[in-house]
Amino acid sequence: MEKKKPCVVLGVTGGIAAYKACEILRLLQKRDVDVYVTMTKNACHFVAPLTFETLSGHPVAVDTFERPQTWEVEHIALAKRADVFLIAPATANIIGKMASGIADDMLSTTVMAAKAPVLLAPAMNTGMWENAAVQHNLDVLKARGVHVVAPASGHLACGDSGAGKLENVEIIVERTIELLNKKRDMEGVRVLVTAGPTREAIDPVRYISNRSSGKMGYAIAESAAKRGAEVVLLSGPVAIPAPSGVEVVPFTTTQELMEQASMRALTQDILIQAAAPADYRVETVASQKIKKQDGAPMTLRLIENPDVAAALGSAKKPNQVFVGFAAETNDVIAHAEKKLERKNLDMIVANNVMRPGAGFDVDTNIVTLITGEHKEDLPLLSKKEVAERILDCALALRSKKMHLR
Ligand code: CTP
């Protein structure tokens, strides 16, 4: 059976650089990529849809309500088709619409429906490029995981000189191919992820827990599965649906997590411990509901739980990559570095949970990736994007270990 070609949906918006999209289309085809084009009405003033139709061999989508429709609901069909969604050139207008969630034509509705990685290649006048609103919108989009090939500097069509020129088409095509390939770069890699809080019972109706939502661990499991990894997710009690293609194994207490993780750890290539296991449990769990004691203070005696990461870390095999998290409120880096060493981890993801946008129950995070050799401060990013960066780093550590042997 013939292998299905990867598909790039190329969105073309209305700027003078629109003609360069023809070259991008041709270069992608040379790399064995199937290209579908969607254009804004303004883009049609610069290049006729017929040009893209002839070059791509597919109908070009411009108008959401055009008849006869080639697909049932055209923008959704096109969005599903995309392995990568490239917008080149991307005007300030489409950047603004995407950042604000506006979908009022074929291109903007299609990109909104797409689940594939999105790459923007902006091109505009220098003044527009440097405008604070445009830069803010790009930051918003980057934090949501949208990729951007920044424009080059040079002589612009409007007569000005400065930043805003569409980046070299070869570079744009290279970035697109990287994103296409990246999609399945974890094929055959076994990954165990832990996520969420634990619950340590006090009596049949009460427990001790913490504020972990499980979002970070779930995002990692989902991204790893999308990139082709075989993923097992050990999950504490959380309110998130299971990511598709991931085996989810529930745990409630730290001791249960310890059992489930120890059973599987030695057969994994990468272990990512995003769970927040309780360090202590109640020494004697009451078998009946504990009653109030007429105003007398009540004491709970707690005993220490096993440190799962440290126990697994001490039995780590040479090629395995173990990643831990350090959610701190003070001296973040120093505490994280100590944990990296004490738990025999290859990387620790440190965050200050007191910073707005980081930590519990939010969809974003601000972390520092720390390995034995270097530290990388990441900006405020979506947990999905943080997950991708953690996986990139874990894969790099793994290939380094494998080459050293
Ligand atoms: N961890 C673990 N078992 C525990 C506690 C933590 O496996 N009993 C793991 C977490 O999953 C995380 C890392 O160790 O990857 C750091 O967790 P954290 O709670 O920050 O560290 P602790 O070792 O508990 O240190 P402390 O509570 O003193 O900050």
Boltz pocket constraint, residues with backbone or C-beta under 6 A from the ligand:
constraints:
  - pocket:
      binder: B
      contacts: [[A, 254], [A, 273], [A, 274], [A, 275], [A, 276], [A, 277], [A, 278], [A, 279], [A, 305], [A, 306], [A, 307], [A, 308], [A, 309], [A, 310], [A, 323], [A, 324], [A, 325], [A, 326], [A, 327], [A, 339], [A, 343]]
      max_distance: 6.0
